[in-house]
Amino acid sequence: MESQFPVKKGRQNTAFCGSSSGGLQSFFTVMSHPEIFSFGGCFSPVFLVYYPDELTSWIHTAIKDDKPFLYLYAGGAGEQEAALSGCTQAVHGILRECYPNEQLKLVIKPEQPHNESAWAHEFKSFLHMFLNN
């Protein structure tokens, strides 16, 4: 990106975000590479594919000194999104035990489904927060 586009360089100007399985990937990517990313946007991440104990263990071993800001979002409309919402809240709870609260944002919108229009609306809030940081 930095070689092809006129963007600000450096960790403080670099975020990674995604939705659904991409939300899961963004979580793992920013947690694994905090030296590159200062912000992660995880929209309806599919945490439910992991056993809670394994995910908890991974989180505790992945945390490094440079902690990226994590923006966790989930809806709740429909069976699938409701399950993802519960898992997202559980991961937020795990993080609150070992992560600075000012580096976390949890947004749950029970009326929102698992789709691009819901994520696009929430992405604006994520982007605003990232750009104003």
Disulfide bonds with the S-S distance in Angstrom:
none
